[in-house]
Amino acid sequence: MTQKVALVTGAAAGIGAEICRRLAADGMAIGVLDLNIADAKKVAAGIVASGGKAMALQASVADRVEVTGAVAALRESFGPVTVLVNNAGIAGFVPFEEVTDELWDRTMAINLKGTFIVTQIVLPDMKTAHWGRVINISSSSAQSGTVGMAAYSSSKGGVIAFTKTLALELGQHGITVNNVPPASITGTVMYEANKNLMPMTPEQAAQMMPVRRLGEAADIANAVSWLASEATGYVTGQTIGVNGGRVIV
Ligand SMILES: NC(=O)c1ccc[n+]([C@@H]2O[C@H](COP(=O)([O-])OP(=O)(O)OC[C@H]3O[C@@H](n4cnc5c(N)ncnc54)[C@H](O)[C@@H]3O)[C@@H](O)[C@H]2O)c1
C-alpha cells in the first residue's frame, strides 16, 4: 500500500502539532503547515526523529498563493494529499460592542475562508484518488455560543455549515467531510492566552464538565485519527463532539 499523505494546518503548536504526531504514528506522511515556520520545523523534526515522515511548510491559510505553493511542495515531495485537517485558527475574548471590522474580518479570513481555500486547493488530489478525508476543527462555542466570542463562534459556525455542504457535494467522489468541535483544550497557545479571560478558573471549569476534567490535545487527535482512517467511509457531514460532555446534541 502506498503511504497516505496528510496536510495539517496550524500545525506548529497545540492541537495541530498533536494531530501531526498522531497521524504520523498511524503511518501517514505529514505536511506541517503553519505561519510559524520555526516551530513547524520542530514538529516535523520530532516526527522524523521518531521514524516518521514529515515536512514543514510555511503559509497563511488565508493566502491562496502561499497555500498553493505549500501544497505543491508537499505533493512534489511526498505525493498526492488525500487527508486534510483544517485546524488553523485564531480566537480571543472581546465584548460584542467592541468587536471591530478588522477583528471580524481577520477572524473570518483565517478560521472560515482559510478552511475554504485550503480545501479547494487540496481537493483535486482527493478526486483523482476517489478517496479523501477532510476534517475541520470547529469549536463547541459554535454549538453553544460563548460570551465574548461573537466573531470566533460565528466563524466556527460557518465551518460546521461548510462541512455539511461539502459532505453533500463530495460523497459521490469517495471523500468524507466531518468536523470536530473541541471545548477547552489545555496546554495550547490559544488556551493559555485566553484562560484568564474566561469566567471560571480552569479548576471550576473542570468541575462543570460531566467527565470532571478539561480536554487535552490528544483527545482531539484520537478523534481525528479515527476520522482519517479507512473505518469512516460511511461517516460524513457529521459533528463529532469531543468535549467531555460540555455540549450534548
Ligand atoms: N484550545 C482550545 O481550547 C480550543 C477550543 C475549541 C476550538 N479550538 C480550535 O482548535 C484549533 C487549534 O487550536 P489550538 O488551541 O491548538 O491553537 P494554538 O494557538 O495553540 O495553535 C494554532 C496554530 O495555528 C497557527 N496559525 C494561526 N493563524 C494561522 C494562519 N493564518 N495560517 C496558518 N497557521 C496559522 C498558529 O501559528 C499556531 O501554530 C483552532 O482552530 C481553534 O479554534 C481550540
The ligand as a Gaussian input file, in Angstrom:
#p B3LYP/6-31G(d) Opt

LIG

0 1
 N       -7.558000      25.173000      22.633000
 C       -8.877000      25.177000      22.772000
 O       -9.387000      25.228000      23.911000
 C       -9.791000      25.135000      21.574000
 C      -11.166000      25.035000      21.797000
 C      -12.029000      24.985000      20.699000
 C      -11.510000      25.021000      19.407000
 N      -10.170000      25.122000      19.221000
 C       -9.691000      25.179000      17.831000
 O       -8.663000      24.235000      17.638000
 C       -7.729000      24.730000      16.670000
 C       -6.326000      24.679000      17.248000
 O       -6.309000      25.438000      18.449000
 P       -5.062000      25.467000      19.426000
 O       -5.618000      25.707000      20.770000
 O       -4.155000      24.331000      19.185000
 O       -4.400000      26.840000      18.941000
 P       -2.880000      27.359000      19.027000
 O       -2.979000      28.839000      19.063000
 O       -2.166000      26.666000      20.123000
 O       -2.279000      26.889000      17.626000
 C       -2.804000      27.402000      16.431000
 C       -1.723000      27.391000      15.366000
 O       -2.308000      27.973000      14.192000
 C       -1.331000      28.805000      13.590000
 N       -1.981000      29.811000      12.754000
 C       -2.671000      30.916000      13.168000
 N       -3.065000      31.612000      12.098000
 C       -2.629000      30.938000      11.004000
 C       -2.727000      31.172000       9.613000
 N       -3.325000      32.271000       9.117000
 N       -2.177000      30.273000       8.750000
 C       -1.537000      29.183000       9.241000
 N       -1.393000      28.928000      10.553000
 C       -1.947000      29.796000      11.415000
 C       -0.566000      29.416000      14.752000
 O        0.701000      29.892000      14.335000
 C       -0.481000      28.222000      15.712000
 O        0.688000      27.464000      15.492000
 C       -8.196000      26.145000      16.322000
 O       -8.932000      26.117000      15.120000
 C       -9.080000      26.508000      17.477000
 O      -10.047000      27.471000      17.133000
 C       -9.297000      25.181000      20.269000

